[in-house]
Amino acid sequence: MLAYALTLLLVSQCHGGDLVDTLAKETRASTLVQLVTKAGLVDALRTGTHTVFAPTDAAFARIPSDQLVALTLDVSALTKILLYHVADGSIKSSDIRNEQQLTMLDGNKTRLNDYTHNHLKTINGAKIVDADIAADNGMVHFIDEVIMPASGSIVDAVKNNPQFSTLLTAISKAGIANEFLANPLTVFAPTNDAFSKVDSGDLNKLLGSKDRLKDS
């Protein structure tokens, strides 16, 4: 009995630990741990109960090196991005529902998806590549991309890109701009080149009809 109890104690010591300890044991999370330390978020992740959607080292490596360096020099921006990967509570992968919205610690919302046909779960399009790594105060799910909080609405993104000027005209004429502001959405946006392939007469008729634009 004593030997069995000692074995359980050793197992607990090896596998236990808070979220920071759990991430520190993962070689694929070394960049994330460094950035969490840089942002001064270690104590925040050691207290309370949280779920971390943890980008792997490979995910951070996809960010251009100059952008990553600039991010480490801006602690406020770094903190905001890291908190966008953390939610309150311990969320298992089995709790994820398709089109579920989740408010992160930075205050912004993310969208979770559960694609049952290929057993794939995502957060803002980033794949959850390894799920349900339990810590004493929460859960870690590794993801294959660094997700970024939106810097503006979909309408802002369209306004700021000259390739979407025809789409912006269509949105304005249809009077549906406010519908893009309420909740996180994914928009498959036709560029001006795409619109140019539509017969000019048909395009003018479309842009001249508010009802047809809404249906489109």
N, C-alpha and C positions, 0 to 999 in steps of 0.2 A: 504493500500500500504506500509506503514511504517513497519507494522508487517511482511509482506511478504519479504520485503528487509532485515529485521533483520534475518529472518529465513534462507534466502539464504546465508547471511554472516556467520551465525553459521555453516551451512552445509559446506561451503567452508573452514572454519577454522578447522573443524573436519577431513575433507577428503583431504585437500590440503597438500602441503609440498614437499620438494625435495626427492630424492631417499633415503637419509639417514633417514630423518624424516619418510618416508613411511615404511621403513624396521623396524625402531624403534617401530612403532605401532603394529608390528606383533610379537606375543609371540613366534611363531615358527622360528623367525629369530634372536633370541637373541645371539646365538653363532656367526653367521655371523657378526652381528653388533659389537660384542666384537673384532673379528679378524680384521675387517675393521679399527676399532679404533687403535688396536695394530700395524697395518701396516702403520698407518698414511695416510690412503686413504680417510678420511672423506671429506676433502676439494675437492679432485678430483671428488668425487661423487656428490658434491653439485654444481659443475660448469659444463657447457656443457650439452649435451643431450646424455644419455646412456641407454642401456638396460642391466639389471642385471638378469642373470640366477642364482637364489638364492637357494643354498642348504638349506634345512630345518635343524632344530636342530637334527632331527632323522637321516638325512643324515650324519651330522658330527659325530653323535654317533657311526656310523658304522666304523669309522676310529679307530684303536687301540689307546687306551689312551696314551701310551708312544710315538707313532708316532705324535699324535696331540700336545702333550706337546713339543716335539722336534721341531715341525713346528713353534710353537709360539715363540720359542727361536731363530729362524733363520728368521729374518724380511725380508731378501732378498727373500728367498724361499717362505715365506708366501705371500709376495706382488705379486710374479709371479703367484702363484696359484689363488689368489683372482682376479687378472686382467684377468686371463684366463676365468673368469665367467662374464666378462663385455665387451660389444661391443658398438661402437659408434652408435648414432642415436636411435630413438624410434621405436622398432620393435614389431609390434603386432603379436599375434599368427596366425592371418589370412594372414600375410605376409610370413610365413614360407613355403618353398617349399621342396619337397622330394629331398634328396641328395644335398641340398644347402650347400655351404661352407661359413663360416663366420669367418672373421679375428677378433680376440679378442684384447683387449688393450695390452696384453703382446707380441703381434706380431705373435702368433701361430694361426693356423686355427682349427676350429671345424667343425663338420658335423651335419647338421640339417636333420631330417627325419620327414615326414608326412605320417603316416600309415592310409589311408582313411578308410580301412575296419573295423578298431576298434576305429577310431577317436583319435588316439594316436600320439602325437608329442614328439620327443626326441632331445637331444643334446648330441652327443657322446655316445648315448645309454641310457643316463639318462632321465627318464620320466619327462615331464613337467606336474606336478600334479595340478597346479593352475596357470592360465595364465592371462595376461592382467590386472595387478594391476597397475593402472596409478599413476604416480608421476608428479609433476610440470615440471620436467626436464627429463622425460623418462618413462620407463616401467620396471616392475618386473614380472618375471615368476619364480615360485617356482619349483625346481627340487628335485628328490628323491635320488640323489647321488652327491658326490663331484667329479667333473671331473678333471683329472690331465693332464697337458701338457706332450706330449711325451718327453722322455729323450733321444731318439735316433730313428733311422729308424726301420722299420719292419725287415730289414736284420740284424741290430744290435741286435734286440731282439732274432732273431733266432740263431745268432752266440753265444749269451751269455747263451743259454739254451741247455745243452747237450741232452735233449730229442728230439731236432729237428735236430740232426746231419745229418740224412738221407735227410730230407727236404732241408737242406743247400746244400748238395751235388747236389740234383736235381735242385735247383735254380741256382747253379754255372754252372752245365753242360748245362742247358737250356739257359744261358746267359741273364737272365731276371732280374738280381738284380737291375738294374737302374729303372726298371718299378715300383719298390716298393718305390722309393724315391720321385716321383714327387708330389703326392697328398695324402691326408689322405685316408687310405684304411682299410677295415676290412678283415682279412685273417683267414679262418678256417684252422688251421695248423695241418696236421697229425703228430702225434708223431712217434718216432721210433717203438713203439709197434704196432701202426696202420700199418706202412709199413711192419712189420714182418709178418703180416697176409696175405700179398700178396705172391703168389708163387715166390720163389727165382729166378727161370728162367725168369718169366714174369717181375719181378722187374729189373733184370739185363738188359733185353731187353729195358725196359723203360728208365733206366738210360743211356743206350748206344745210345739213339735216341733223338737228340736235338729237332727235329720236334714234336715227340710224347710227349715229356716233355712239350713243349709249349702248345700243345693242351690239355694236362691234367690240 
